[in-house]
Amino acid sequence: MGIEESVRTGAAVCSAPGWGSAEFGRRLGLKAVAGTALIGGLTSLIAASTSEAATKSQTIKIGYVTPSTGLHADFAGPDKFVLSLIRSASQFAKGITIGKTKYKIEITAKNSQSDPSIATTAAIELIQQSAVDLIVTSSGPETVIPVSVVCEGAGVPCLATACSWEAWWSGFVGNSIGPAGNAVGSAPQYCSLFFFGVPELIECFLPMWNKVLGLTSASQVYAGMFPNDADGNAFRTEWPASLTTLTSVEGGTPWTLVDGGAYSDGSSDYTAMIELFKAGSGGKSCDLFINDSLPTDFTTFWKQSSEQAWRPKLATAARTMQFPNDAIALGELSNNVTTACWFSSNAPYESTLTGMSAHAFAAAYQVVTTQQWAQSMGSTYSLFEVVVEALKKVRNPHDRKAVANALKEVAYVGMCGPLNFSAITNPARGVGVIKPVGIQWRRGSKELVGHRRFTWSPWVVDNTLNRHIPLQATLAPTNA
């Protein structure tokens, strides 16, 4: 039994995965359903959707809901650039032929402001006012789940990304995550998603932990920084249980968690937590660190940890350190902090729309915007690649059920690498899984992307889950 399979088939007890917990997803889904009552309920949406589906328009209308502002705005930072490339691709600029009819494609973007209520409203407006044929959405459960749930209720195809599949799945009424971390319930009829979940995150981090054991005298006692919020509490439940299972599968020595306590988001003093981590367990200090905290909280904590002389040999961050702004905020303390990366500029992948390579894509972004590339640009781009792949499989792009079914059958290799929405290894039909690699933040280099040097850059240091993506550096301890 493989590591990923062992987690999904019952070898672990994990009731609520992190990075957007199942319970959090359920609440967001119920809130979105309640939000439709403001416009007459789902019946009104279904009527609007059905009416548009009956038309014979030669324009395919795509809605895009994204958090251009608010807590998740870093995800959407590259959106303007990505959409400009998508709109200039021949399939969008010149149209796409389906059967014997040539269709124009229009994209209407709306800002969710990282707010679930506004995301719900944006999806409703796209269906009722813009009469879209399908909706794509990205970047965090607060946007992705409400949009997906509204679309499912209205019978409008929806494709989502950049949200853990566990949280997304649980947003649909009647669905949940089982005791083995498995999908319980029925796959949504109109909605699909591609990203990764807890098994992939663990499989990304654990090899780096094991490497540091070989490089240093690190103990197998690790510190956990988990806040008292939906994500943090889920991570507190999920990570230790799954880590125990994976270690057992590999025949390794068990790990020991020192939990820093369920602190409040926005805390300013982490002295008590740091003292716990210094004390460790069984006479051993915490030499490794895992968190699931807000970026601002991690910045405060990490600076205080340095000041108070707690310096773990490896820091693996979740829910933060995904974007250059996170590294910039930490300054010198960013050096060798690790996290997971789902789109890398050095990946050997290219656009199915234009043939542009991942490296050229990232380099062009830096030239046009003068900003550093971010991994979210890859998943956003792939939303539209997948849509085109699905449209190729239907006879009528206004047939919502046909388009929704086609999305669930897409199997291709594009900007984010291989995606297969119907693979038997997937947690559920319509859920495509990205295999992340491990990165460390280090000083930038002109040799990395487009001969542009930024203060901090993500270097690929572990490719256990995806050997196609080359290593750029050797994993080093965060603190020697």
N, C-alpha and C positions, 0 to 999 in steps of 0.2 A: 504493500500500500504506500503511495507517495505521500509526501508531507501535506500538500494541498488537499488530497483526497481524504486523508485521515481527519482533517479538520471538518470537512463537509459531510462526512458519512457517519459521524457519531463517536469518534474517538475522543472528542473534547466536549466539555460542558460549557457552552458560551451562549448565554441567553440574549445578550445585547451588544452587538459589535460597536466599535468606536468609529471615529471620524464621521459623525452623523449617526446617532444611535437609532435602534429600531423604535424605541418608544418616542423619541423626538420626531422620527419620520411619521409615525402614526398620528401624532398630534397635529403636525403640519398638514397631513392629508385631511383630517377631520375639519380643520379650520378652513381649508380650501373649499370643501364641500359646503360648509356653512356660508362661505362668502358668496356662493352662487345664488343664495336665497335673495340677495339684494337686487338681483335682476330677474326675479321670477323663477329661480331654481334651474335645475338641469334641463327641465322640459323646454324652457325657452332657448337654451343653448343648442339643444338637439335639433329644435325646429330651424334655427338659423343655419346650423351645419348642414342639415338635410336639404334645405332650400338651395344652398350654394352648390352642394354636391350634384344637384340635378342639372346644373347649367352646363353649357358646352363651350365655355370660355376657352380661348387659346392662350390664356395666361395662367401660369402656375404661381400661386401666391404662397410665399413662405414667411411665417412670422418668426422672429428671433427675440427671446426674452433673456436678458443678461443684466447683471448687477453693475451698471456703469458707475454708480456711486454707492457709498455706504461701506459696511464692514468688509465686503468681498470685492471691492473695486479693483484690487490688484489683479484678480482673475481676468477682469474685463479690460485691463489696460491696453492690450494689443488689438482689441476688437475693431477699431476703425481701420487699422492697417489690414487685418485679415479680411474684413468685408470688402475692402477695395480690391484685393487680389481675387476674391471669389467672384465679385461682380464683373471683373475684367476677363475672367476665364471664358472661353468660347461658349461653353454650355450655358452660361448666364448672360453673356454679352450678346451672343448671336442666337441663342435659343437651343432647344433640344428636340429632336424628332422622336416621337413615340407613335408607333404604327406608321401611318402616312401623314400624320399631322405634326406641324412644327409649333412648339410652344415657347413663348417668352417666359422667363422666370423673374419674378419680383421678390425682393426681400424687404420686409418692414421690421425694423428693430425697435424694441421697447425696453426701457430701463426699469428693472425691478427695485432699484435702490437698496438691494440686499434685504428687503422687507417682504415677508410672506404674504401679507395682505395686498401689497402693491403688485406683487408677482401674480396673484390671483386675478386682480383687476386687469392687468396687462394681457393675460391670456384670454379673458372674457372679451376685452375690446378687440383683440385680434380676430376672434371668431365672429363676433356680432357686427363690428363696424368695418373691419378690413376684409372680412370674408375669406380668410386664409384657407388654403387646402391642407396645410400641415404646419406644425410649429416645432422649432428646435430650441433647446434651452441649455444653459450651462452654469456652472460655478456656484456650488454650495447648495445644501439641502433647502435653505430658505427660499431659493428661487426655483430650483429644479422640481422639488416635490409638489408645491402648489400648482405649478404650470402643468405638470404631468397629470395630476389628479383631475384638474378641470378638463383637460383634453380627453381623458378617458371617459368622463361622464358625458361629454358632448359628442363623442364618437369622431374625434379629430386626431389623425395620426400625430404622434409626438416622438421626437428623438432627443435624448438627454445625455449629458456627460458631466464630468467633474463633480460627482457626488457618489459616495460609497453605495454599492448596489444594495447593501443591507438596509440602509435608511430609506432609499428610494422604494424598494419592494414593500416595506412596511407602511408606506404612505397610502397604499390602496386598501380600502375597507375590506376586512376579512383576511388580510395577509399578515404574516408575522415571521419571525425568525425562530427556528426550532432550537432545542437544547444542544444540537450539534452544529449550530451555526448555519443550518440549511434553510432554504426558502420553503415556507409553509403557506399553502393557499394556491390560488389560480393566477397564472400569468395574465397581466392586463392585455386586453384585446388590441388596443390602439397604441400602446406606449412601449418603447424600447429604450435601452440605455447601454452605454459602454463606459467602463472605468474599471477600477479594481476595488476589492473589499479587504476585509481583515486578513484572510489567509495570505493574500499577496503581500500585504504590508509586513506581516511577520516574516514571510519567506525572504523579503528584501532586507530586513534589519538583522535577523538572526545570523546570517553568514558573516556580517560585519562584526557582530559581537564575538563570534568564534575566532575570527582572525585576530582580534585584539587580544584575546586570551593567549594566542600563540606569540604575539609580539611583545607582550608585557607580562608583568607579574600580577595582572588583574585578578581579583577574586570574582566569583560568580554571584556576588551580591549586587543587586541593582536598585537604583532609586527610581521611584515613580512619582511624577508630578501630575496629578489628575484633579482638576477643579470640581467643585460641586455644581456641575451643570450636566445637561443631557449627554454631551460628548464625553466629558471626563468620567462620569459615573459608569458609563458603558465601557470605556476603556479599562477602568479599574476592574470590572468583571471579566472582560474578554481577554485581555493580554496575558495575565498569569495562567489562566486555564489553558489557553491555546499554546503558550510557550512550554508549559509542562508536557503537553501532548507531543509537540514536535520534538522536544528534547528526548522524550521516551522513544519515539520512533527512530531517532538517530542513535539511540543507545548512549546518550551523553549524560553528564552529571547534572542533577537538578539545579535550577536557579532559585535564588532567594530574593523576594521582593521586600523592600522597605518602602512602605506607602507614606508619602509626605503629608497625607491628610486631605480631606475634602475642603479646600480653601475656596473663598469667594472670588469670582472673576473680578478683576480690577484691584486686587489686593496690592498693597505697597510695601509690606514688610514680610520677608520670607525667612527671617532669622531662625524661627523655631523649626521650620522645615529643613533648613540647611544643617542645623545641629543634629537632627535625626539622621540625615544622610551621612554626616561625619561619623556618628556613632555606629552606623551600620547594623550588622547582625552577627551573632556568634563570634564576636571579637574581630570581625572583618569590616572594613569601611566599604561603602557603596562605590564601586569602581566603574560602574556603567550607569547610564541615565536614559530614561525614556519619558516623554511627556506627551500631553495632549492638551496644551494650553493655548490661549489666545496669544498672538504674536507680541502684543504689548506687555502681557504678563511675563512671558518668557524673557523678554529683554530685561525687565526689572529684576527678575529672579537670577538670571545668568550674571548680571553685573554684580549683584550682591554676593553670589556664590564665589566669584573671583576675589572680591574684597575680603570675604571671610575665610578664604583659603580652602574652599572645597572645590577641587578640580578633578572630576571623574576622568578616567582614561579614555572613555568614548561617550559622546553625547549623540543620541539618535532622537531627532525631533519629528513629531507628527503635528499637523495642523498649524505649523509655523515653519519658518526657514525655507519656504517653497519659492519665494520671490526675492529678487535683488534688494528690494526695499527692506526686507527683514534683515538681510545681512548688513546692509548699510547702517541700520539702526543700532546694531551691536558693535560695529567697528571692529577693532582688533580681536574682540572676543568671538567673532564669527569663525575664526580660523579653525578648520578641521571639524566643525559641527556638521553632522551628517543628516540626511533625510532621504525620502524616496522621490524619484523623478519619473514621470510618465511620458514625457516627450523630451528628447535630448537632441541638441543641434548636431551631434556627431553620429546620429543614427543613420544606417544605410537605407533609409526609406525616402520615397519621393511622392509628390502629389499625383493622384490619378487624374486630376483635371488638367494640369499643365506640364507635368514632368519635373517640376522644380524640386530639387533635393532639400532635405531637412536643413542641411548646412546653408544652402543658398537662401532659404526661407528666413532663417534666423539672421543671417548677415544683411539681407535686404531690409529687414525690420530695423536693424541698428542704423543703417544708412539713412533710411527715410525718416525715422522718428528721433534719431540720436539717443534713443533709450536702449537699455540692455534687453536682450530677448528674454522671454519668460515661458515656462513650460506650458502654461495654459493656452498659448497661441496654437500649439499643435492640436489639442483636442477640439478647440473651436473650429479650426480649419477642417478637421475630419468630420465634423457634423455634416458639412455640406457635401463632402465626398460621399459619405454613406447615403445621403438623400439621393444623389444622382445615381448611385449604384442601384438603389431601390426603384427609382423611376424607370430605369431601363427594363425592369422586369414586369411592368404593368402595361395594360392596353389603354387604360384611361386614367390619367393622373388625377382626375376629379373623383375617382372611385376611392373613397376614404378607406374602406375595409381592405381593398386590394393593396393600396399603398402601405397600410399598416402591416399587412401580412408580408409584403415584400421587404420591409425593413427588418423583419425578424428572420429573414433568410439570407441577408447579405453576408458574404464571405469574401474578403478582399484584403489586399495589402496596400495601405496608403500612408499618409503623413505620420500617423501614430503607430505604424507597423501593422502586423496581421490582426484582423478582427474577424471573428466568426460568431454570428449571433445565434446560430442553431447548433453549435457544437455540443456533443453529449456531455462534455466535461463542464459546461456552463452551469451555474447555480440554477438557472431557469431559462426557458426559451425567451429569446429577445434580449438577453443580457450578454453583451460582449465583454470579454475580460482583457484589459491591458496588463502587460507584465512590466512592472516598474524596475528600475535599476537604482543602485545606491550612489548618492553623490556626496561630496564634501565641499564645503565652501572654503576656497583658498584665494590667494592673491590672483588677480586677473592676469591674462597673458594675451599678447597680440596674436599668438599662434592658434588660439582656440577658435574664434569666430570672426571672420571678415577683417582680420588685422585691426580690430578695435579693442583697445584695452580699457577695461572697467576695473574699479577698485577691487571687487570681489566677484568671483566666477564659480559656478558649480562644475566640479570635475567628477567625471564618472570613475568610481573606485571599486565598484562591485557590480558584476553583470550575471550573477548566479541565475536570475530568472530569465534573462534574455541575452544569450551569448552572441547574438548578432550585433549588439551595440558594443563597440570597442571600449576597452578601458583607456582612460586618459591619464591616470596616475595610480600609484599604489596607495592603498588605504593606510593612513597614519593615525596614531592615537590623537584624540583631541587634546589631551594633556599627557605628556610623556611621564 
